[in-house]
């Protein structure tokens, strides 16, 4: 039976691309040394005197465990005081706690409300986070037009993820009329700001000539930029470009290199495709041992084709 290369379906690509984290604070395993407890108390005293920014700073001290004391619950109270005193950073940090459920009960409805309050105070990353919650109906009612408004504000103020997610709305026609010309424009800005997924999506538009004039060289350039960043789907896509000769001469060894990069970043289908190259000796010597290793890695990543092939190749 001939062995075929496997291509990610559009729905699978979209599903993976939409899985973009909001960028909220994460827990730290160890508490680093920091300011003395007396300094932390001074911050609390200033907060009690009505300094909203000092309240937020005291909350950050407690959240990060500076001075050897970490207390998310108490940090939330200080962030609340900062937010109530019109310090947008306090609202943003409190939203992060509600989104993750650190020190407070997880509540995405409240996180959205505090992100919006921080956005109104011109913390534009909060606009992006709130917009994504409206896009996904995460803790709030689905509202495409509100998602567009918030993400536009974020993108206009150079928040890379805001541009990326706004581009998705234009490309998919959610909350706004479908417009790949506009999608390309915001993806371009996101890419220029260093958002690798925007580079990939813009490259895809150039690949298909959708919203922009078809330009395979530009598409490959953008996909390479995305792959060199943190977008494994771009690496996998480049594997197909060189493995199938789509816009570039066939180069199986280069294709295998890009698929290997994607495999190393947990794209199971890419492990399978790289394995095919080595099992069949496409552009290189046959290496069934290496092929088996790749198939087994793909199988661990829940790729069914890799699992089937590994059983066939295994001695």
Secondary structure as GFF3:
##gff-version 3
##sequence-region A 1 315
A	DSSP	alpha_helix	10	18	.	.	.	ID=ss1
A	DSSP	alpha_helix	37	48	.	.	.	ID=ss2
A	DSSP	alpha_helix	52	64	.	.	.	ID=ss3
A	DSSP	three_ten_helix	66	68	.	.	.	ID=ss4
A	DSSP	alpha_helix	72	84	.	.	.	ID=ss5
A	DSSP	alpha_helix	88	100	.	.	.	ID=ss6
A	DSSP	alpha_helix	108	120	.	.	.	ID=ss7
A	DSSP	alpha_helix	124	136	.	.	.	ID=ss8
A	DSSP	alpha_helix	144	156	.	.	.	ID=ss9
A	DSSP	alpha_helix	160	172	.	.	.	ID=ss10
A	DSSP	alpha_helix	180	192	.	.	.	ID=ss11
A	DSSP	alpha_helix	196	208	.	.	.	ID=ss12
A	DSSP	alpha_helix	216	228	.	.	.	ID=ss13
A	DSSP	alpha_helix	232	244	.	.	.	ID=ss14
A	DSSP	alpha_helix	252	264	.	.	.	ID=ss15
A	DSSP	alpha_helix	268	280	.	.	.	ID=ss16
A	DSSP	alpha_helix	288	300	.	.	.	ID=ss17
A	DSSP	alpha_helix	304	313	.	.	.	ID=ss18
###
